[in-house]
Amino acid sequence: MNQTAASPAPPRAPLALDGPLTTRTVAGPRWARNLPVYEVNPDVYRFPKGAALREYEKQHLPVLKEMGVGFVWFMPLHPRGRKKGFGSPYAVRDYRDINPDLGTKDDFRRLVGRAHALGLRVLMDWVPNHTAWDNPMIETHPEFYAKNDKGEIVQAGPWADVAQLDYGKPGKWNRPLWDRMRDDMAFWVREFDVDGFRCDVAGRGGKVPVEFWRWLRPQLDAVRPVFLLAEADDAYLHPALDMTYSWNLPPVLWDVCAGRKPATAIDDELRKEAGTYPAGAIRMRFLDNHDWHGHADWGWGNGPAIDMRGGMPQVAPLMVLCTTLPGKPLLYNGQEMGFAKTDPPREAAERRRSPVWPFYRRLLELYRSRPAIFEGGFSKVASGQDDRIYAFVRRRGRERVLVAVNLSDRAQTATLGDASLSGGYRDWFGGRDVTLGATPSLDLEAWGYRVYVGRTR
């Protein structure tokens, strides 16, 4: 019996985004639209006891500003619980105080004031899902907590050092807890001028309902407009929260670099996001954060380890992508010290001596200064080597930024399949003028990248 071969699937249209995920409808306050994020873990600096906030205010904030940082996100600064635990910053003992090992409330007030004077914004890390077991609310407000059938307060998820808060359920919300959490957050906005919060375990990983976030947001904004980052990738949290983690992208990026996936797998992730997230939703792009920093593969430890000896040349092209794809980039504490996992320097001026300091300064300047990057449309560009090269253009008005990265350990030539890209550009990292002809091509060294900034005629 004759069998008819199936017809090949038609080629997919080039990926183009001009609404969802491009942030053209900017979520959050307008002042936040072009601000890169830097996460600070005060513990690893090993400052003298009680001096961390003072030291950060005096010497580190000015250098972060010089590097191009916009948001400074501090991991939880509150007093830490010790009962059943080890002193995790995410085991909060008092939402309205500062951990004395780091400093005082006056120190923090001065830090925020100095940050604002420098043009920086401050995000506090907020832990609404659970508290330390020695948080006084366990005694004064046991009704705030989830209990088992025996009436005993239960731990939160897998974390034995924290007790689960209970926000209630539809028709039976725990409104006194909602009020308390709102008042404690508003306290830092009103009294200390903080600019927003990174909200821990904000989505399905915890027990904080989206109805709480939708109720909370306008009340915080009534005090002063704030920026809210969710430690979650749940689309339903938008628009109550402005930005979610793009947990999905880093494993794909490392798979591409390792040759386990083609570079077109990045298109697949962006398509999924565009079909899931509402217009204006900001996705935070990153390679590292405090949860991932201890894992060999810059992920959750569930993939082949990456050889980090002698540095990681993959980091540069991947951070170019994290900064130029639709979204907002995050640098983790010390990432600017080298293309390998490193801790930040205790002396802030050491950053300027880092071999990758010029790269990160220029990269963050790109995000802060080019509207095509922080709020422009996105169009994929065929390179003739799409399994290894990822190329695209960002546009806003007459401005256009062409980006091409080689995600392989061999030199590649990108032959760009878009004659409209011809014209004059400035090589952002090379510091020279370039002209692309009618059939533009780019020679990219192993792990190389090009960012060309130009204007349409």
C-alpha positions as CSV (number, residue, x, y, z in Angstrom):
1,M,0.0,0.0,0.0
2,N,1.4,3.4,-1.0
3,Q,1.9,5.9,1.8
4,T,2.0,9.6,1.1
5,A,4.7,11.5,3.0
6,A,3.5,14.2,5.3
7,S,4.0,17.7,4.0
8,P,6.7,19.7,5.8
9,A,5.4,22.2,8.3
10,P,5.5,25.8,7.0
11,P,8.3,27.9,8.4
12,R,7.3,30.0,11.4
13,A,7.1,33.8,10.9
14,P,10.1,35.7,12.4
15,L,9.5,36.5,16.1
16,A,8.3,40.0,16.6
17,L,7.0,41.6,19.8
18,D,5.5,45.1,19.9
19,G,3.3,45.0,22.9
20,P,3.5,42.2,25.4
21,L,6.9,42.0,27.1
22,T,8.4,45.0,25.3
23,T,7.4,47.3,28.2
24,R,6.0,49.9,25.8
25,T,3.2,50.0,28.3
26,V,5.5,50.6,31.2
27,A,4.5,48.8,34.4
28,G,5.0,50.6,37.6
29,P,6.1,54.2,38.1
30,R,7.5,55.9,35.0
31,W,10.7,56.7,36.8
32,A,11.4,52.9,37.0
33,R,11.3,52.2,33.3
34,N,15.1,52.3,32.6
35,L,16.6,51.3,35.9
36,P,18.7,48.1,36.1
37,V,18.6,46.2,39.4
38,Y,21.5,45.2,41.6
39,E,20.9,42.7,44.5
40,V,22.8,43.3,47.7
41,N,23.5,40.5,50.2
42,P,25.0,42.4,53.1
43,D,26.2,39.2,54.9
44,V,28.9,38.4,52.4
45,Y,30.8,41.8,52.7
46,R,31.8,40.9,56.3
47,F,31.5,44.4,57.5
48,P,32.1,45.0,61.2
49,K,29.1,44.2,63.3
50,G,26.5,47.0,63.1
51,A,28.4,48.9,60.3
52,A,27.0,47.4,57.1
53,L,24.4,50.1,56.3
54,R,26.8,52.9,57.2
55,E,29.6,51.4,55.0
56,Y,27.2,50.8,52.2
57,E,25.9,54.4,52.3
58,K,29.4,56.0,52.4
59,Q,31.4,54.0,49.9
60,H,29.3,51.5,48.0
61,L,26.3,53.5,46.8
62,P,28.4,56.0,44.9
63,V,30.3,53.3,43.1
64,L,27.1,51.4,42.1
65,K,25.8,54.7,40.7
66,E,29.0,55.1,38.7
67,M,28.6,51.6,37.4
68,G,25.1,52.4,36.1
69,V,22.9,50.7,38.7
70,G,19.3,52.1,39.1
71,F,17.6,50.0,41.7
72,V,19.5,48.7,44.8
73,W,17.7,45.7,46.2
74,F,18.7,44.8,49.7
75,M,18.0,41.3,51.0
76,P,15.9,41.4,54.2
77,L,17.3,43.9,56.7
78,H,15.0,43.0,59.6
79,P,15.9,41.3,62.8
80,R,16.3,37.5,62.3
81,G,14.7,34.7,64.1
82,R,16.9,32.0,65.8
83,K,14.2,29.7,67.2
84,K,14.3,26.4,65.1
85,G,16.6,28.1,62.7
86,F,20.0,29.5,61.8
87,G,19.4,33.2,61.4
88,S,18.2,33.3,57.8
89,P,17.4,36.8,56.6
90,Y,14.1,35.4,55.4
91,A,13.0,34.4,59.0
92,V,11.7,37.8,60.0
93,R,11.3,38.5,63.7
94,D,10.1,42.1,63.5
95,Y,8.8,43.8,60.3
96,R,9.3,47.3,61.7
97,D,12.9,47.2,62.8
98,I,16.4,46.8,61.4
99,N,18.8,43.9,62.2
100,P,21.3,45.4,64.7
101,D,24.0,43.3,63.2
102,L,23.6,45.5,60.1
103,G,22.9,48.9,61.7
104,T,20.0,51.0,62.9
105,K,16.9,52.6,61.5
106,D,18.7,55.9,61.5
107,D,21.5,54.3,59.4
108,F,18.9,53.0,57.0
109,R,17.2,56.4,56.7
110,R,20.5,58.0,55.9
111,L,21.2,55.3,53.3
112,V,17.9,55.8,51.5
113,G,18.5,59.6,51.6
114,R,22.0,59.2,50.1
115,A,20.7,56.8,47.4
116,H,18.1,59.3,46.4
117,A,20.6,62.1,46.3
118,L,22.7,60.0,43.9
119,G,19.7,59.2,41.7
120,L,19.4,55.6,42.9
121,R,16.2,53.8,44.1
122,V,15.9,51.4,47.0
123,L,14.0,48.2,47.2
124,M,13.5,46.4,50.5
125,D,13.1,42.6,50.5
126,W,9.7,41.8,52.0
127,V,8.7,38.4,53.4
128,P,4.9,38.2,53.5
129,N,4.4,34.5,53.4
130,H,5.9,33.5,56.8
131,T,7.7,34.7,59.9
132,A,10.3,33.5,62.3
133,W,9.1,31.3,65.1
134,D,10.2,33.9,67.6
135,N,8.3,36.7,65.9
136,P,6.1,38.2,68.7
137,M,3.0,37.9,66.5
138,I,3.0,34.2,67.2
139,E,2.1,35.0,70.8
140,T,0.1,38.2,70.3
141,H,-1.8,37.2,67.1
142,P,-1.8,33.4,66.7
143,E,-4.9,33.9,64.5
144,F,-2.5,35.3,61.8
145,Y,-1.0,31.8,61.4
146,A,-2.0,28.6,59.6
147,K,-2.7,25.6,61.9
148,N,-3.0,21.9,61.6
149,D,-5.9,19.7,62.8
150,K,-4.5,19.9,66.3
151,G,-4.5,23.6,66.3
152,E,-0.7,23.8,66.1
153,I,1.0,26.5,64.0
154,V,2.6,24.8,61.0
155,Q,5.9,25.5,59.2
156,A,5.9,27.2,55.8
157,G,6.6,24.8,53.0
158,P,10.0,23.0,53.4
159,W,11.5,25.6,55.6
160,A,11.6,24.4,59.2
161,D,12.8,27.8,60.5
162,V,9.6,29.8,59.6
163,A,5.9,29.7,60.5
164,Q,3.2,29.9,57.8
165,L,1.0,32.9,57.8
166,D,-2.7,32.4,56.9
167,Y,-4.3,35.0,54.6
168,G,-7.6,33.2,54.5
169,K,-9.6,32.1,51.5
170,P,-12.4,33.6,49.4
171,G,-15.4,34.4,51.6
172,K,-13.3,34.1,54.7
173,W,-10.3,36.4,54.3
174,N,-8.0,37.0,57.3
175,R,-8.5,40.8,57.0
176,P,-6.6,41.7,60.3
177,L,-3.5,40.1,58.8
178,W,-3.9,41.9,55.5
179,D,-4.2,45.2,57.4
180,R,-1.1,44.4,59.5
181,M,1.0,43.5,56.5
182,R,-0.2,46.7,54.6
183,D,0.6,48.9,57.6
184,D,4.0,47.4,58.1
185,M,4.9,47.9,54.4
186,A,3.5,51.4,54.3
187,F,5.6,52.3,57.4
188,W,8.8,51.9,55.4
189,V,7.4,53.8,52.4
190,R,6.0,56.7,54.5
191,E,8.7,57.0,57.2
192,F,11.8,56.0,55.2
193,D,11.0,56.8,51.6
194,V,11.8,53.3,50.2
195,D,10.8,53.0,46.6
196,G,9.4,49.6,46.6
197,F,9.7,45.9,47.5
198,R,11.0,42.6,46.3
199,C,8.2,40.3,47.5
200,D,9.4,36.9,48.6
201,V,7.4,33.8,47.7
202,A,4.8,36.0,46.1
203,G,3.1,33.4,43.8
204,R,2.2,29.8,43.7
205,G,5.3,28.8,45.7
206,G,3.7,30.4,48.8
207,K,0.4,31.0,50.4
208,V,-0.1,34.7,49.7
209,P,-3.3,35.1,47.5
210,V,-3.3,37.3,44.5
211,E,-6.4,39.0,45.9
212,F,-4.1,40.4,48.7
213,W,-1.7,41.9,46.1
214,R,-4.6,43.4,44.1
215,W,-6.0,44.9,47.3
216,L,-2.6,46.1,48.6
217,R,-1.2,47.8,45.5
218,P,-3.4,50.9,45.3
219,Q,-3.1,51.4,49.0
220,L,0.7,51.5,48.8
221,D,0.5,53.8,45.8
222,A,-1.7,56.1,47.7
223,V,1.2,56.7,50.1
224,R,3.7,57.1,47.2
225,P,3.9,55.2,43.9
226,V,6.2,52.1,44.4
227,F,7.8,49.4,42.3
228,L,7.0,45.8,43.2
229,L,9.0,42.8,42.1
230,A,7.6,39.4,42.7
231,E,9.8,36.4,43.5
232,A,7.6,34.3,41.2
233,D,7.0,33.8,37.5
234,D,3.2,33.7,37.7
235,A,1.5,35.8,35.0
236,Y,-1.6,36.3,37.2
237,L,0.5,38.5,39.5
238,H,0.5,41.2,36.9
239,P,-0.4,44.1,37.0
240,A,-0.7,44.1,40.8
241,L,3.1,43.5,40.8
242,D,5.2,45.1,38.1
243,M,8.0,42.6,37.5
244,T,8.3,38.8,37.8
245,Y,11.4,36.5,37.6
246,S,12.1,34.9,34.2
247,W,13.2,31.7,35.9
248,N,12.5,30.0,32.5
249,L,15.3,31.7,30.5
250,P,18.6,31.0,32.2
251,P,18.5,27.2,31.9
252,V,17.7,27.6,28.2
253,L,20.6,30.0,27.8
254,W,23.1,27.6,29.4
255,D,21.7,24.7,27.4
256,V,22.4,26.7,24.2
257,C,25.9,27.5,25.3
258,A,26.5,23.8,26.1
259,G,25.2,22.7,22.7
260,R,22.2,20.9,24.1
261,K,19.7,23.2,22.4
262,P,19.9,25.5,19.4
263,A,19.7,29.3,19.9
264,T,16.2,29.3,18.4
265,A,15.1,27.8,21.7
266,I,15.3,31.4,23.0
267,D,12.5,32.2,20.5
268,D,10.4,29.5,22.0
269,E,10.7,31.0,25.5
270,L,9.8,34.5,24.3
271,R,6.8,33.2,22.4
272,K,5.6,31.4,25.5
273,E,6.0,34.6,27.5
274,A,4.2,36.7,24.9
275,G,1.3,34.3,25.0
276,T,1.1,34.2,28.7
277,Y,1.9,37.7,30.2
278,P,-0.1,40.9,29.7
279,A,1.2,43.9,27.9
280,G,3.5,45.9,30.1
281,A,4.6,43.0,32.3
282,I,8.3,43.3,33.0
283,R,10.4,40.1,33.1
284,M,13.5,40.2,35.2
285,R,16.5,38.8,33.2
286,F,19.4,37.4,35.1
287,L,22.1,34.7,35.3
288,D,22.6,34.7,39.0
289,N,20.8,35.6,42.3
290,H,21.1,34.6,45.9
291,D,19.1,31.4,45.4
292,W,21.3,30.3,42.5
293,H,24.7,31.5,43.6
294,G,25.7,28.3,45.3
295,H,25.0,26.0,42.4
296,A,27.7,24.9,39.9
297,D,25.5,25.5,36.8
298,W,24.1,28.9,37.8
299,G,20.8,27.1,38.2
300,W,19.1,24.8,40.6
301,G,21.8,22.2,40.4
302,N,19.8,20.0,38.0
303,G,22.0,20.1,35.0
304,P,25.6,19.3,34.0
305,A,28.1,21.4,35.9
306,I,29.8,24.1,33.9
307,D,33.6,24.4,34.0
308,M,34.3,27.7,35.7
309,R,38.1,27.4,35.8
310,G,39.7,30.5,34.3
311,G,36.4,32.3,34.0
312,M,33.3,31.8,32.0
313,P,33.4,33.5,28.6
314,Q,29.8,32.7,28.1
315,V,28.8,35.3,30.7
316,A,29.4,38.3,28.5
317,P,27.1,37.4,25.5
318,L,24.5,36.0,28.0
319,M,24.5,39.3,30.0
320,V,24.2,41.2,26.7
321,L,21.0,39.2,26.1
322,C,19.8,39.7,29.6
323,T,20.1,43.4,29.1
324,T,18.8,43.8,25.6
325,L,16.0,41.3,25.4
326,P,12.6,42.7,26.5
327,G,12.7,43.0,30.3
328,K,14.9,44.4,33.0
329,P,18.4,43.2,33.9
330,L,19.6,42.1,37.4
331,L,23.2,41.9,38.5
332,Y,23.8,39.9,41.6
333,N,26.1,41.0,44.4
334,G,29.7,40.8,43.1
335,Q,28.9,39.7,39.5
336,E,30.8,42.8,38.3
337,M,34.0,41.4,39.7
338,G,34.6,38.8,37.0
339,F,33.1,36.3,34.5
340,A,32.9,33.6,37.2
341,K,31.1,33.4,40.5
342,T,32.7,35.9,42.9
343,D,31.7,37.8,46.1
344,P,31.7,41.6,46.1
345,P,34.6,43.5,47.5
346,R,34.5,44.9,51.0
347,E,36.2,48.1,49.7
348,A,33.9,49.6,47.0
349,A,36.8,51.0,45.0
350,E,38.0,47.5,44.2
351,R,35.2,47.3,41.7
352,R,36.9,49.8,39.4
353,R,39.9,47.4,39.2
354,S,37.8,44.5,38.1
355,P,38.7,43.3,34.5
356,V,35.0,43.4,33.6
357,W,34.1,46.8,35.2
358,P,34.3,48.5,31.8
359,F,32.0,45.9,30.3
360,Y,29.3,46.2,32.9
361,R,29.5,50.0,33.0
362,R,28.9,50.2,29.2
363,L,26.2,47.5,29.3
364,L,24.2,49.2,32.0
365,E,24.6,52.6,30.3
366,L,23.1,51.0,27.2
367,Y,20.0,50.0,29.1
368,R,19.6,53.3,30.9
369,S,20.2,55.5,27.8
370,R,18.5,53.8,24.9
371,P,14.7,53.9,24.8
372,A,14.7,51.2,22.1
373,I,16.1,48.9,24.7
374,F,14.1,49.7,27.8
375,E,10.7,50.3,26.0
376,G,11.1,49.4,22.3
377,G,9.7,46.8,20.0
378,F,11.6,43.5,19.3
379,S,12.1,41.8,16.0
380,K,14.2,38.7,15.4
381,V,16.7,38.8,12.6
382,A,17.7,35.7,10.6
383,S,21.5,35.3,10.7
384,G,22.1,32.3,8.5
385,Q,23.5,30.6,11.6
386,D,20.4,30.7,13.8
387,D,21.3,27.6,15.7
388,R,24.4,29.3,17.1
389,I,23.8,33.1,16.6
390,Y,21.0,35.0,18.2
391,A,20.3,38.3,16.4
392,F,17.5,40.9,16.7
393,V,16.7,44.5,16.5
394,R,15.0,46.8,19.1
395,R,13.2,49.9,17.8
396,R,11.7,52.9,19.4
397,G,10.7,55.8,17.1
398,R,13.6,56.4,14.7
399,E,16.1,54.7,17.1
400,R,17.2,51.1,16.4
401,V,19.6,48.9,18.2
402,L,21.0,45.8,16.4
403,V,22.2,43.0,18.7
404,A,24.0,39.8,17.6
405,V,25.6,37.3,20.0
406,N,27.5,34.1,19.2
407,L,26.5,31.4,21.6
408,S,29.2,29.0,20.6
409,D,32.9,28.4,21.2
410,R,33.8,28.8,17.5
411,A,33.9,31.9,15.4
412,Q,30.8,32.4,13.3
413,T,29.6,34.8,10.5
414,A,26.2,36.3,10.7
415,T,24.6,37.1,7.3
416,L,21.7,39.2,8.3
417,G,18.5,38.6,6.3
418,D,17.1,42.1,6.5
419,A,18.2,44.7,4.0
420,S,16.4,47.4,6.0
421,L,19.2,47.2,8.5
422,S,21.7,48.8,6.1
423,G,23.0,52.1,7.1
424,G,25.2,53.8,9.7
425,Y,25.6,52.7,13.4
426,R,27.8,53.3,16.4
427,D,29.5,50.1,17.7
428,W,28.4,50.4,21.3
429,F,31.3,48.4,22.8
430,G,33.8,49.0,20.1
431,G,33.5,52.8,20.1
432,R,33.6,53.2,16.4
433,D,31.3,54.1,13.5
434,V,30.2,51.3,11.2
435,T,28.2,51.1,8.0
436,L,26.2,48.0,7.1
437,G,25.6,47.3,3.4
438,A,22.5,45.9,1.6
439,T,23.4,42.4,2.7
440,P,24.8,43.0,6.2
441,S,27.2,40.5,7.7
442,L,29.0,40.4,11.0
443,D,32.1,38.3,11.9
444,L,31.7,37.1,15.5
445,E,34.5,35.5,17.5
446,A,33.8,32.7,19.9
447,W,31.3,33.9,22.5
448,G,31.4,37.3,20.7
449,Y,28.7,40.0,20.6
450,R,28.0,43.2,18.7
451,V,25.6,46.0,19.7
452,Y,25.1,48.6,17.0
453,V,23.1,51.8,17.8
454,G,21.7,53.8,14.9
455,R,18.7,55.7,13.6
456,T,16.5,55.0,10.6
457,R,16.6,57.4,7.8
